[in-house]
């Protein structure tokens, strides 16, 4: 069952949605919004899986001699390298 929602869009966002429909990429604004939400949910799930994998690897690797600052720097570099930040 699908629920109905009422949303207010800015003019540029509404024009962007209309352009997607006019190009026949989508058939309705609802279809576009549902697709955007689905993609955001998938991206969030992928990010969570990536973090989970990193945590498991870290737990399995044992302790480190790195300082707190080194760990933070390394972690940020890894996130950037994988396009997560």
C-alpha positions as CSV (number, residue, x, y, z in Angstrom):
1,X,0.0,0.0,0.0
2,X,1.3,3.4,-0.9
3,X,0.6,6.4,1.3
4,X,-0.1,9.9,-0.1
5,X,2.0,12.8,1.0
6,X,1.8,16.5,0.3
7,X,5.2,18.2,-0.1
8,X,6.2,21.8,-1.0
9,X,9.1,22.2,-3.4
10,X,11.2,25.2,-4.3
11,X,10.8,26.5,-7.8
12,X,14.2,25.1,-9.0
13,X,13.4,21.7,-7.6
14,X,10.0,21.6,-9.2
15,X,11.4,22.6,-12.5
16,X,14.1,19.9,-12.2
17,X,11.3,17.3,-11.6
18,X,9.2,18.6,-14.5
19,X,12.3,18.4,-16.8
20,X,12.8,14.7,-15.9
21,X,9.2,14.0,-16.8
22,X,9.3,16.0,-20.0
23,X,12.4,14.1,-21.0
24,X,10.4,10.9,-20.4
25,X,13.0,9.7,-18.0
26,X,10.2,9.3,-15.4
27,X,6.4,9.4,-15.8
28,X,5.5,11.3,-12.6
29,X,7.0,13.3,-9.7
30,X,6.1,10.5,-7.3
31,X,8.2,8.1,-9.4
32,X,11.1,10.4,-9.2
33,X,10.8,11.1,-5.5
34,X,10.5,7.3,-4.7
35,X,13.6,6.6,-6.9
36,X,15.6,9.3,-5.1
37,X,14.6,8.0,-1.7
38,X,15.4,4.4,-2.8
39,X,18.8,5.4,-4.0
40,X,19.5,7.4,-0.8
41,X,18.5,4.3,1.3
42,X,20.8,2.1,-0.8
43,X,23.7,4.5,-0.4
44,X,23.1,4.6,3.4
45,X,23.0,0.8,3.5
46,X,26.3,0.6,1.5
47,X,27.9,3.1,3.9
48,X,26.8,1.1,6.9
49,X,28.1,-2.1,5.4
50,X,31.4,-0.4,4.7
51,X,31.7,0.8,8.3
52,X,30.7,-2.6,9.6
53,X,33.4,-4.3,7.5
54,X,36.0,-1.8,8.7
55,X,35.0,-2.4,12.3
56,X,35.2,-6.2,11.9
57,X,38.7,-5.9,10.3
58,X,39.8,-3.5,13.0
59,X,38.6,-5.9,15.7
60,X,40.3,-8.8,14.0
61,X,43.6,-6.9,13.6
62,X,44.2,-6.5,17.3
63,X,45.9,-3.6,19.1
64,X,48.0,-0.8,17.5
65,X,50.9,1.4,18.6
66,X,49.4,4.3,16.7
67,X,48.6,7.5,18.7
68,X,45.0,8.8,18.8
69,X,46.0,11.5,16.3
70,X,47.6,9.0,13.9
71,X,44.5,6.8,14.0
72,X,42.2,9.8,13.3
73,X,44.4,11.0,10.4
74,X,44.6,7.5,8.9
75,X,40.8,7.0,9.3
76,X,40.0,10.4,7.6
77,X,42.4,9.5,4.7
78,X,40.7,6.2,4.2
79,X,37.3,7.8,4.2
80,X,38.4,10.3,1.6
81,X,40.0,7.6,-0.5
82,X,36.7,5.7,-0.6
83,X,34.6,8.9,-1.2
84,X,32.8,8.6,2.1
85,X,33.5,12.2,3.2
